[in-house]
Amino acid sequence: MALIWSLLSQLAGVLLAALLLLLVWAVYYHISTSTVPSGVCHPLKLRFLHISIIITFGLNYIFWKMGICKWLSLVRFMLDGIPPSDDPTLSINDTFFESVSVRIYEPKVPCADQRKGIVYYHGGNGIFGSIDAYERMCRYIAKESNAVLVSVGYHLAPESPYPSQFIECYDATVHFMKNSENYGVDPARIILCGDSFGGTLTAYLCQELKYRTDLPKVRAQVLLYPFLQALDFTLPSYQQNRCIPIVPRRELLKFAAHYLDQSPSMIDMAIEGNFMPESLQEKYGKFVDPDNIPQKFRDRNVNPAPPRSSEDNLFNMMKEALERKLSPLLADDSFLQGLPETFFLTCEFDVMRDDSLLYKKRLEDNGVLVSWYHLEDAFHSAPFLVDHWFVTFPCAKIGLDSTVNFIKGL
């Protein structure tokens, strides 16, 4: 027995030492690769959050190499978090729309008329996120807007390769639009909403669905800090916020390469601006021209964008990334005209900020009614952290309240 206790104590000591080493490495990695500006909301809390994320990825890598878990499985598990307690104000049910998993949030308070309907697509680069991970955010939106919300649980890559996420979300959305009255929803007041990669899905689906004559028209699209173009990763926001947690530019590109099953070599090429050859500048350059971004969002730039490169570049590796699915910002005007009323939520310290500013201008130029709320002290995905105990940031509630106010005003 003494021998067993001795072995266990030695094992515990080894594990503790390994965890301390991992913590030291995570702190060093954060300090050496990240920048947290003073203007961001609760900078110390953001540092703690980022270090926790680094540790989670580190543990996932170790366990993956040891054969204990699959790649990213621990990260996905941690993102799902601890389920919140039951909410007596909401009826929450899991079901399937066209073989796609969905979770439906219905307010229990009686409503004299049909409610608005919201179809929500979560973020996560197409490789992270889930219905469970977005439970708190979806509850908040459904409850505060007094709307029926459908959270779509599309399958993730690499298990379900691109573009299956777009197909599943399209099928689930069409199913809901055809059957919305079964859930007490007014077919004329269905809103599509998504954050980050979910915003990509939202923008693409609105472009596609506007041609469906057999469906009701989408009432509005809500784009929360969306990814809207894979053409230029040297825009002012990509330069200014390249090292700011939680989504630095290099990490975004690394996950994008994984999502599209592309070589990691694309990361450095994209950072260097080696994407769009001069021959395509005339076609696409006007859509991502930094001059279309308001001056105040360009003031923090210290370095000019790198020059364009030759034909032998990233564009030829990733032509599919410039299609409307992943780059709805680059769609022809014909796809933008007649789109539903649009709401943008942007974060100042977000690499994707300028995607929204450029798409906002394109929609306005094509006669689309646009509303916009900008969080001056927020980082990418901050609203996702609403009601997440000590890692909740004040800007999370402010951002979601602006979103809810827009939805309630429709």
C-alpha positions as a Markdown table, in Angstrom:
| # | Residue | x | y | z |
|---|---|---|---|---|
| 1 | Met | 0.0 | 0.0 | 0.0 |
| 2 | Ala | 2.8 | 2.4 | 0.9 |
| 3 | Leu | 4.4 | 1.7 | -2.5 |
| 4 | Ile | 1.1 | 2.6 | -4.3 |
| 5 | Trp | 0.8 | 5.8 | -2.4 |
| 6 | Ser | 4.4 | 6.7 | -3.2 |
| 7 | Leu | 3.8 | 6.1 | -6.9 |
| 8 | Leu | 0.6 | 8.1 | -6.9 |
| 9 | Ser | 2.3 | 11.0 | -5.1 |
| 10 | Gln | 5.1 | 10.9 | -7.7 |
| 11 | Leu | 2.6 | 10.9 | -10.5 |
| 12 | Ala | 0.7 | 13.8 | -9.0 |
| 13 | Gly | 4.0 | 15.7 | -8.7 |
| 14 | Val | 4.9 | 15.0 | -12.3 |
| 15 | Leu | 1.4 | 16.2 | -13.4 |
| 16 | Leu | 1.6 | 19.3 | -11.3 |
| 17 | Ala | 5.0 | 20.1 | -12.7 |
| 18 | Ala | 3.8 | 19.6 | -16.3 |
| 19 | Leu | 0.8 | 21.9 | -15.6 |
| 20 | Leu | 3.1 | 24.6 | -14.2 |
| 21 | Leu | 5.3 | 24.3 | -17.2 |
| 22 | Leu | 2.3 | 24.6 | -19.5 |
| 23 | Leu | 1.2 | 27.7 | -17.6 |
| 24 | Val | 4.6 | 29.3 | -17.9 |
| 25 | Trp | 4.7 | 28.5 | -21.6 |
| 26 | Ala | 1.2 | 29.9 | -22.1 |
| 27 | Val | 2.1 | 33.2 | -20.3 |
| 28 | Tyr | 5.3 | 33.5 | -22.3 |
| 29 | Tyr | 3.5 | 32.8 | -25.6 |
| 30 | His | 0.8 | 35.3 | -24.8 |
| 31 | Ile | 3.3 | 38.1 | -23.8 |
| 32 | Ser | 5.6 | 37.4 | -26.8 |
| 33 | Thr | 2.9 | 37.2 | -29.5 |
| 34 | Ser | -0.1 | 39.3 | -28.3 |
| 35 | Thr | -0.9 | 43.0 | -27.9 |
| 36 | Val | -3.6 | 44.2 | -25.6 |
| 37 | Pro | -4.3 | 47.9 | -26.1 |
| 38 | Ser | -5.3 | 50.1 | -23.2 |
| 39 | Gly | -8.5 | 51.0 | -25.0 |
| 40 | Val | -9.9 | 47.4 | -24.9 |
| 41 | Cys | -12.5 | 46.6 | -22.3 |
| 42 | His | -11.0 | 45.0 | -19.2 |
| 43 | Pro | -7.5 | 44.3 | -20.6 |
| 44 | Leu | -6.3 | 42.2 | -17.7 |
| 45 | Lys | -9.4 | 40.0 | -18.0 |
| 46 | Leu | -8.8 | 39.6 | -21.7 |
| 47 | Arg | -5.2 | 38.5 | -21.0 |
| 48 | Phe | -6.5 | 35.9 | -18.6 |
| 49 | Leu | -9.0 | 34.7 | -21.1 |
| 50 | His | -6.4 | 34.4 | -23.8 |
| 51 | Ile | -3.9 | 32.6 | -21.6 |
| 52 | Ser | -6.7 | 30.1 | -20.7 |
| 53 | Ile | -7.4 | 29.5 | -24.4 |
| 54 | Ile | -3.7 | 29.0 | -25.1 |
| 55 | Ile | -3.5 | 26.4 | -22.2 |
| 56 | Thr | -6.6 | 24.6 | -23.6 |
| 57 | Phe | -5.0 | 24.4 | -27.1 |
| 58 | Gly | -1.8 | 23.2 | -25.5 |
| 59 | Leu | -3.5 | 20.4 | -23.6 |
| 60 | Asn | -5.5 | 19.4 | -26.6 |
| 61 | Tyr | -2.2 | 19.1 | -28.6 |
| 62 | Ile | -0.6 | 17.0 | -25.9 |
| 63 | Phe | -3.6 | 14.7 | -25.5 |
| 64 | Trp | -3.9 | 14.4 | -29.3 |
| 65 | Lys | -0.3 | 13.4 | -29.7 |
| 66 | Met | -0.7 | 10.9 | -26.9 |
| 67 | Gly | -3.8 | 9.4 | -28.7 |
| 68 | Ile | -6.1 | 10.4 | -25.8 |
| 69 | Cys | -8.4 | 12.6 | -27.9 |
| 70 | Lys | -9.0 | 13.7 | -31.5 |
| 71 | Trp | -7.5 | 17.0 | -32.7 |
| 72 | Leu | -9.6 | 20.0 | -31.5 |
| 73 | Ser | -12.0 | 17.7 | -29.5 |
| 74 | Leu | -10.9 | 19.1 | -26.1 |
| 75 | Val | -11.1 | 22.7 | -27.4 |
| 76 | Arg | -14.6 | 22.1 | -28.6 |
| 77 | Phe | -15.6 | 20.5 | -25.3 |
| 78 | Met | -14.3 | 23.4 | -23.4 |
| 79 | Leu | -16.1 | 25.9 | -25.6 |
| 80 | Asp | -19.4 | 24.1 | -25.0 |
| 81 | Gly | -18.8 | 25.0 | -21.3 |
| 82 | Ile | -21.1 | 24.2 | -18.4 |
| 83 | Pro | -24.8 | 24.2 | -19.3 |
| 84 | Pro | -26.7 | 27.1 | -17.7 |
| 85 | Ser | -29.6 | 26.4 | -15.4 |
| 86 | Asp | -33.1 | 26.1 | -16.7 |
| 87 | Asp | -34.8 | 29.3 | -17.8 |
| 88 | Pro | -38.4 | 29.4 | -16.7 |
| 89 | Thr | -39.2 | 32.1 | -19.3 |
| 90 | Leu | -38.2 | 30.0 | -22.3 |
| 91 | Ser | -39.3 | 26.7 | -23.8 |
| 92 | Ile | -36.2 | 25.1 | -25.3 |
| 93 | Asn | -36.5 | 22.0 | -27.5 |
| 94 | Asp | -34.0 | 20.1 | -29.7 |
| 95 | Thr | -35.2 | 18.7 | -33.0 |
| 96 | Phe | -34.1 | 18.3 | -36.7 |
| 97 | Phe | -34.9 | 20.3 | -39.8 |
| 98 | Glu | -34.1 | 18.3 | -42.9 |
| 99 | Ser | -31.6 | 16.1 | -40.9 |
| 100 | Val | -29.9 | 19.2 | -39.5 |
| 101 | Ser | -29.8 | 19.5 | -35.7 |
| 102 | Val | -31.5 | 22.7 | -34.4 |
| 103 | Arg | -32.5 | 24.0 | -31.0 |
| 104 | Ile | -35.7 | 26.1 | -30.8 |
| 105 | Tyr | -36.1 | 28.8 | -28.1 |
| 106 | Glu | -39.7 | 30.0 | -27.6 |
| 107 | Pro | -40.7 | 32.6 | -25.0 |
| 108 | Lys | -43.4 | 31.3 | -22.7 |
| 109 | Val | -45.0 | 34.6 | -22.2 |
| 110 | Pro | -48.3 | 34.7 | -24.1 |
| 111 | Cys | -48.3 | 36.7 | -27.4 |
| 112 | Ala | -51.5 | 38.0 | -29.0 |
| 113 | Asp | -49.9 | 38.0 | -32.5 |
| 114 | Gln | -47.4 | 35.9 | -34.3 |
| 115 | Arg | -43.8 | 36.4 | -33.2 |
| 116 | Lys | -40.7 | 37.3 | -35.1 |
| 117 | Gly | -38.5 | 34.4 | -36.0 |
| 118 | Ile | -34.7 | 34.4 | -35.9 |
| 119 | Val | -32.5 | 31.8 | -37.5 |
| 120 | Tyr | -29.1 | 31.9 | -35.8 |
| 121 | Tyr | -25.9 | 30.5 | -37.3 |
| 122 | His | -23.0 | 30.3 | -34.8 |
| 123 | Gly | -19.4 | 31.3 | -35.4 |
| 124 | Gly | -16.2 | 29.4 | -35.1 |
| 125 | Asn | -14.4 | 29.3 | -38.4 |
| 126 | Gly | -16.5 | 26.3 | -39.5 |
| 127 | Ile | -14.4 | 24.1 | -37.2 |
| 128 | Phe | -15.5 | 25.3 | -33.7 |
| 129 | Gly | -18.8 | 26.2 | -32.0 |
| 130 | Ser | -22.0 | 24.4 | -31.4 |
| 131 | Ile | -25.6 | 24.8 | -30.3 |
| 132 | Asp | -24.4 | 24.2 | -26.7 |
| 133 | Ala | -21.5 | 26.7 | -26.9 |
| 134 | Tyr | -24.0 | 29.4 | -28.0 |
| 135 | Glu | -26.7 | 28.5 | -25.5 |
| 136 | Arg | -26.3 | 31.7 | -23.4 |
| 137 | Met | -26.1 | 34.0 | -26.4 |
| 138 | Cys | -29.2 | 32.5 | -28.1 |
| 139 | Arg | -31.2 | 32.5 | -24.9 |
| 140 | Tyr | -30.4 | 36.2 | -24.4 |
| 141 | Ile | -31.4 | 37.2 | -27.9 |
| 142 | Ala | -34.6 | 35.1 | -27.8 |
| 143 | Lys | -35.7 | 36.3 | -24.4 |
| 144 | Glu | -34.9 | 40.0 | -24.8 |
| 145 | Ser | -36.4 | 40.3 | -28.3 |
| 146 | Asn | -39.4 | 38.1 | -27.5 |
| 147 | Ala | -38.8 | 36.1 | -30.6 |
| 148 | Val | -38.7 | 32.5 | -31.6 |
| 149 | Leu | -35.1 | 31.7 | -32.2 |
| 150 | Val | -33.8 | 28.6 | -34.1 |
| 151 | Ser | -30.1 | 27.8 | -33.5 |
| 152 | Val | -28.7 | 25.7 | -36.3 |
| 153 | Gly | -26.2 | 23.0 | -35.3 |
| 154 | Tyr | -24.4 | 22.4 | -38.6 |
| 155 | His | -21.7 | 19.8 | -38.7 |
| 156 | Leu | -18.1 | 21.0 | -38.4 |
| 157 | Ala | -15.0 | 20.5 | -40.6 |
| 158 | Pro | -12.8 | 18.6 | -41.1 |
| 159 | Glu | -15.3 | 15.8 | -40.3 |
| 160 | Ser | -17.8 | 17.5 | -42.6 |
| 161 | Pro | -15.7 | 19.3 | -45.2 |
| 162 | Tyr | -16.6 | 22.6 | -46.8 |
| 163 | Pro | -19.1 | 23.5 | -48.2 |
| 164 | Ser | -21.4 | 21.2 | -46.2 |
| 165 | Gln | -22.0 | 23.9 | -43.6 |
| 166 | Phe | -23.6 | 26.1 | -46.2 |
| 167 | Ile | -25.7 | 23.3 | -47.5 |
| 168 | Glu | -27.0 | 22.3 | -44.1 |
| 169 | Cys | -27.8 | 25.9 | -43.0 |
| 170 | Tyr | -29.6 | 26.5 | -46.3 |
| 171 | Asp | -31.7 | 23.4 | -45.9 |
| 172 | Ala | -32.6 | 24.1 | -42.3 |
| 173 | Thr | -33.5 | 27.7 | -43.1 |
| 174 | Val | -35.7 | 26.8 | -46.0 |
| 175 | His | -37.5 | 24.2 | -43.8 |
| 176 | Phe | -38.2 | 26.8 | -41.1 |
| 177 | Met | -39.3 | 29.4 | -43.6 |
| 178 | Lys | -41.8 | 27.0 | -45.0 |
| 179 | Asn | -43.1 | 25.9 | -41.6 |
| 180 | Ser | -42.7 | 29.0 | -39.5 |
| 181 | Glu | -46.4 | 29.3 | -38.7 |
| 182 | Asn | -46.2 | 25.9 | -36.9 |
| 183 | Tyr | -44.0 | 27.7 | -34.3 |
| 184 | Gly | -46.2 | 30.8 | -34.0 |
| 185 | Val | -43.9 | 32.8 | -36.3 |
| 186 | Asp | -45.0 | 35.4 | -38.8 |
| 187 | Pro | -43.5 | 34.3 | -42.2 |
| 188 | Ala | -43.1 | 37.9 | -43.1 |
| 189 | Arg | -40.8 | 38.6 | -40.1 |
| 190 | Ile | -38.1 | 36.0 | -40.3 |
| 191 | Ile | -34.6 | 37.3 | -39.5 |
| 192 | Leu | -31.3 | 35.6 | -40.4 |
| 193 | Cys | -28.5 | 36.3 | -37.9 |
| 194 | Gly | -25.0 | 35.1 | -37.3 |
| 195 | Asp | -21.7 | 36.0 | -35.8 |
| 196 | Ser | -18.2 | 35.7 | -37.3 |
| 197 | Phe | -18.3 | 32.7 | -39.6 |
| 198 | Gly | -22.1 | 32.6 | -38.9 |
| 199 | Gly | -22.2 | 36.1 | -40.4 |
| 200 | Thr | -20.6 | 34.7 | -43.5 |
| 201 | Leu | -23.4 | 32.1 | -43.7 |
| 202 | Thr | -26.0 | 34.8 | -43.1 |
| 203 | Ala | -24.8 | 37.1 | -45.8 |
| 204 | Tyr | -24.5 | 34.2 | -48.4 |
| 205 | Leu | -27.9 | 32.8 | -47.5 |
| 206 | Cys | -29.6 | 36.2 | -47.9 |
| 207 | Gln | -28.0 | 36.6 | -51.3 |
| 208 | Glu | -29.3 | 33.1 | -52.3 |
| 209 | Leu | -32.8 | 33.2 | -50.8 |
| 210 | Lys | -33.7 | 36.5 | -52.4 |
| 211 | Tyr | -34.2 | 34.6 | -55.6 |
| 212 | Arg | -36.6 | 32.0 | -54.1 |
| 213 | Thr | -40.2 | 32.9 | -55.2 |
| 214 | Asp | -41.7 | 30.0 | -53.3 |
| 215 | Leu | -40.6 | 31.4 | -49.9 |
| 216 | Pro | -41.4 | 34.5 | -47.9 |
| 217 | Lys | -38.9 | 37.3 | -48.2 |
| 218 | Val | -36.3 | 37.5 | -45.4 |
| 219 | Arg | -37.2 | 40.5 | -43.2 |
| 220 | Ala | -33.7 | 41.4 | -42.2 |
| 221 | Gln | -30.2 | 40.1 | -41.8 |
| 222 | Val | -28.1 | 40.7 | -38.7 |
| 223 | Leu | -24.3 | 40.5 | -39.2 |
| 224 | Leu | -22.3 | 40.4 | -35.9 |
| 225 | Tyr | -18.6 | 41.0 | -36.6 |
| 226 | Pro | -18.8 | 38.8 | -39.7 |
| 227 | Phe | -16.0 | 37.4 | -42.0 |
| 228 | Leu | -17.0 | 38.6 | -45.4 |
| 229 | Gln | -14.0 | 38.4 | -47.7 |
| 230 | Ala | -11.0 | 36.2 | -48.2 |
| 231 | Leu | -9.3 | 38.5 | -50.7 |
| 232 | Asp | -7.3 | 41.0 | -48.7 |
| 233 | Phe | -5.8 | 40.3 | -45.2 |
| 234 | Thr | -3.8 | 43.6 | -45.3 |
| 235 | Leu | -6.8 | 45.9 | -44.8 |
| 236 | Pro | -6.3 | 48.5 | -41.9 |
| 237 | Ser | -8.1 | 46.3 | -39.3 |
| 238 | Tyr | -6.1 | 43.3 | -40.3 |
| 239 | Gln | -2.9 | 45.2 | -39.7 |
| 240 | Gln | -4.0 | 47.2 | -36.6 |
| 241 | Asn | -5.4 | 44.2 | -34.8 |
| 242 | Arg | -3.1 | 41.5 | -36.1 |
| 243 | Cys | -1.8 | 40.6 | -32.6 |
| 244 | Ile | -5.0 | 41.3 | -30.5 |
| 245 | Pro | -6.7 | 38.3 | -28.8 |
| 246 | Ile | -9.0 | 36.4 | -29.2 |
| 247 | Val | -8.6 | 36.0 | -33.0 |
| 248 | Pro | -5.2 | 37.3 | -34.1 |
| 249 | Arg | -4.7 | 37.4 | -37.9 |
| 250 | Arg | -2.3 | 34.5 | -38.0 |
| 251 | Glu | -4.6 | 32.2 | -36.0 |
| 252 | Leu | -7.6 | 33.2 | -38.2 |
| 253 | Leu | -5.6 | 32.2 | -41.3 |
| 254 | Lys | -4.4 | 29.0 | -39.7 |
| 255 | Phe | -7.9 | 27.9 | -39.0 |
| 256 | Ala | -9.1 | 29.1 | -42.4 |
| 257 | Ala | -6.5 | 26.9 | -44.1 |
| 258 | His | -7.6 | 24.0 | -42.0 |
| 259 | Tyr | -11.2 | 24.6 | -42.8 |
| 260 | Leu | -10.5 | 24.6 | -46.5 |
| 261 | Asp | -7.9 | 21.8 | -46.3 |
| 262 | Gln | -5.2 | 24.0 | -47.6 |
| 263 | Ser | -1.5 | 24.1 | -47.0 |
| 264 | Pro | -0.3 | 26.1 | -44.0 |
| 265 | Ser | 2.0 | 27.9 | -46.4 |
| 266 | Met | -1.0 | 30.1 | -47.4 |
| 267 | Ile | -0.7 | 31.9 | -44.0 |
| 268 | Asp | 2.6 | 33.8 | -44.7 |
| 269 | Met | 1.5 | 34.4 | -48.3 |
| 270 | Ala | -1.8 | 36.0 | -47.2 |
| 271 | Ile | 0.0 | 38.1 | -44.6 |
| 272 | Glu | 2.4 | 39.3 | -47.2 |
| 273 | Gly | -0.5 | 40.4 | -49.4 |
| 274 | Asn | 0.5 | 37.7 | -52.0 |
| 275 | Phe | -3.1 | 36.9 | -52.9 |
| 276 | Met | -4.6 | 39.0 | -55.7 |
| 277 | Pro | -2.5 | 39.4 | -58.9 |
| 278 | Glu | -2.6 | 42.7 | -60.8 |
| 279 | Ser | -4.7 | 41.1 | -63.5 |
| 280 | Leu | -7.6 | 40.8 | -61.0 |
| 281 | Gln | -7.1 | 44.1 | -59.3 |
| 282 | Glu | -9.6 | 45.8 | -61.6 |
| 283 | Lys | -12.3 | 43.3 | -60.9 |
| 284 | Tyr | -12.0 | 42.9 | -57.2 |
| 285 | Gly | -9.8 | 45.8 | -56.0 |
| 286 | Lys | -12.7 | 48.3 | -55.8 |
| 287 | Phe | -14.5 | 46.1 | -53.3 |
| 288 | Val | -11.7 | 46.1 | -50.8 |
| 289 | Asp | -10.2 | 49.5 | -51.4 |
| 290 | Pro | -9.1 | 50.9 | -48.0 |
| 291 | Asp | -10.2 | 54.4 | -49.2 |
| 292 | Asn | -13.8 | 53.1 | -48.8 |
| 293 | Ile | -13.2 | 52.7 | -45.0 |
| 294 | Pro | -13.8 | 55.9 | -42.9 |
| 295 | Gln | -10.6 | 57.8 | -42.1 |
| 296 | Lys | -11.0 | 57.3 | -38.3 |
| 297 | Phe | -10.6 | 53.6 | -38.8 |
| 298 | Arg | -7.4 | 54.0 | -40.8 |
| 299 | Asp | -5.6 | 56.3 | -38.4 |
| 300 | Arg | -4.0 | 53.6 | -36.3 |
| 301 | Asn | -2.2 | 52.2 | -39.4 |
| 302 | Val | 1.6 | 52.6 | -39.2 |
| 303 | Asn | 2.6 | 50.6 | -42.2 |
| 304 | Pro | 1.3 | 50.6 | -45.8 |
| 305 | Ala | -0.2 | 47.5 | -47.2 |
| 306 | Pro | 2.3 | 45.3 | -49.0 |
| 307 | Pro | 2.4 | 45.4 | -52.8 |
| 308 | Arg | 0.4 | 42.9 | -54.9 |
| 309 | Ser | 2.3 | 40.0 | -56.3 |
| 310 | Ser | 2.4 | 38.0 | -59.5 |
| 311 | Glu | 0.1 | 35.4 | -60.9 |
| 312 | Asp | 1.8 | 32.6 | -59.0 |
| 313 | Asn | 0.2 | 33.4 | -55.7 |
| 314 | Leu | -2.3 | 32.5 | -53.1 |
| 315 | Phe | -5.2 | 33.3 | -55.3 |
| 316 | Asn | -4.4 | 30.4 | -57.6 |
| 317 | Met | -4.3 | 28.1 | -54.5 |
| 318 | Met | -7.6 | 29.2 | -53.1 |
| 319 | Lys | -9.9 | 30.4 | -55.9 |
| 320 | Glu | -12.8 | 28.9 | -54.1 |
| 321 | Ala | -12.3 | 31.3 | -51.2 |
| 322 | Leu | -13.3 | 34.2 | -53.5 |
| 323 | Glu | -16.6 | 32.6 | -54.3 |
| 324 | Arg | -19.7 | 34.2 | -52.8 |
| 325 | Lys | -20.0 | 31.5 | -50.1 |
| 326 | Leu | -16.8 | 32.6 | -48.3 |
| 327 | Ser | -16.6 | 36.1 | -49.8 |
| 328 | Pro | -20.1 | 37.6 | -50.0 |
| 329 | Leu | -18.5 | 41.1 | -50.1 |
| 330 | Leu | -17.2 | 40.3 | -53.5 |
| 331 | Ala | -20.6 | 39.4 | -55.1 |
| 332 | Asp | -21.7 | 41.4 | -58.1 |
| 333 | Asp | -24.2 | 44.2 | -57.6 |
| 334 | Ser | -27.0 | 42.1 | -58.9 |
| 335 | Phe | -26.7 | 39.8 | -55.8 |
| 336 | Leu | -26.8 | 42.8 | -53.4 |
| 337 | Gln | -29.7 | 44.8 | -54.9 |
| 338 | Gly | -32.9 | 43.9 | -53.2 |
| 339 | Leu | -31.3 | 42.4 | -50.1 |
| 340 | Pro | -33.3 | 42.8 | -46.8 |
| 341 | Glu | -32.7 | 45.5 | -44.2 |
| 342 | Thr | -29.3 | 44.9 | -42.6 |
| 343 | Phe | -27.8 | 45.4 | -39.2 |
| 344 | Phe | -24.0 | 45.4 | -38.5 |
| 345 | Leu | -22.3 | 45.0 | -35.2 |
| 346 | Thr | -18.6 | 45.8 | -35.3 |
| 347 | Cys | -15.8 | 45.7 | -32.8 |
| 348 | Glu | -12.9 | 48.2 | -32.8 |
| 349 | Phe | -10.2 | 45.7 | -31.9 |
| 350 | Asp | -11.2 | 43.0 | -34.4 |
| 351 | Val | -9.3 | 42.0 | -37.5 |
| 352 | Met | -12.6 | 41.5 | -39.4 |
| 353 | Arg | -13.9 | 45.0 | -38.6 |
| 354 | Asp | -13.2 | 46.4 | -42.1 |
| 355 | Asp | -15.1 | 43.6 | -43.8 |
| 356 | Ser | -18.3 | 45.0 | -42.3 |
| 357 | Leu | -17.4 | 48.6 | -43.1 |
| 358 | Leu | -16.8 | 47.7 | -46.8 |
| 359 | Tyr | -19.9 | 45.5 | -47.1 |
| 360 | Lys | -21.9 | 48.2 | -45.4 |
| 361 | Lys | -20.9 | 50.7 | -48.0 |
| 362 | Arg | -21.6 | 48.3 | -50.9 |
| 363 | Leu | -25.1 | 47.6 | -49.5 |
| 364 | Glu | -25.8 | 51.3 | -49.1 |
| 365 | Asp | -24.6 | 52.0 | -52.6 |
| 366 | Asn | -27.1 | 49.3 | -53.8 |
| 367 | Gly | -30.0 | 50.8 | -52.0 |
| 368 | Val | -30.2 | 48.5 | -49.0 |
| 369 | Leu | -31.3 | 50.0 | -45.7 |
| 370 | Val | -28.5 | 49.6 | -43.2 |
| 371 | Ser | -28.1 | 50.1 | -39.5 |
| 372 | Trp | -24.8 | 49.9 | -37.7 |
| 373 | Tyr | -23.5 | 49.8 | -34.1 |
| 374 | His | -19.8 | 50.0 | -33.3 |
| 375 | Leu | -18.3 | 48.8 | -30.0 |
| 376 | Glu | -15.3 | 51.1 | -29.4 |
| 377 | Asp | -13.7 | 48.9 | -26.7 |
| 378 | Ala | -14.6 | 45.4 | -27.9 |
| 379 | Phe | -12.6 | 42.6 | -29.4 |
| 380 | His | -13.7 | 39.9 | -31.8 |
| 381 | Ser | -16.4 | 37.6 | -30.3 |
| 382 | Ala | -16.8 | 39.6 | -27.1 |
| 383 | Pro | -20.7 | 39.4 | -27.2 |
| 384 | Phe | -20.4 | 35.6 | -27.3 |
| 385 | Leu | -19.2 | 35.9 | -23.7 |
| 386 | Val | -22.5 | 37.3 | -22.4 |
| 387 | Asp | -23.5 | 35.8 | -19.0 |
| 388 | His | -20.3 | 33.8 | -18.8 |
| 389 | Trp | -19.6 | 34.6 | -15.2 |
| 390 | Phe | -16.2 | 36.2 | -14.5 |
| 391 | Val | -15.1 | 36.2 | -18.2 |
| 392 | Thr | -18.1 | 38.3 | -19.2 |
| 393 | Phe | -17.3 | 41.8 | -20.5 |
| 394 | Pro | -19.6 | 44.8 | -20.3 |
| 395 | Cys | -19.3 | 45.4 | -24.0 |
| 396 | Ala | -20.9 | 41.9 | -24.5 |
| 397 | Lys | -24.3 | 43.0 | -23.1 |
| 398 | Ile | -24.1 | 46.4 | -24.8 |
| 399 | Gly | -23.5 | 44.8 | -28.2 |
| 400 | Leu | -26.3 | 42.3 | -27.8 |
| 401 | Asp | -28.7 | 45.0 | -26.5 |
| 402 | Ser | -28.0 | 47.0 | -29.7 |
| 403 | Thr | -28.8 | 43.9 | -31.7 |
| 404 | Val | -32.0 | 43.2 | -29.8 |
| 405 | Asn | -33.1 | 46.8 | -30.1 |
| 406 | Phe | -32.8 | 46.5 | -33.9 |
| 407 | Ile | -34.7 | 43.3 | -34.0 |
| 408 | Lys | -37.5 | 44.7 | -31.8 |
| 409 | Gly | -37.8 | 47.7 | -34.1 |
| 410 | Leu | -38.5 | 45.6 | -37.2 |
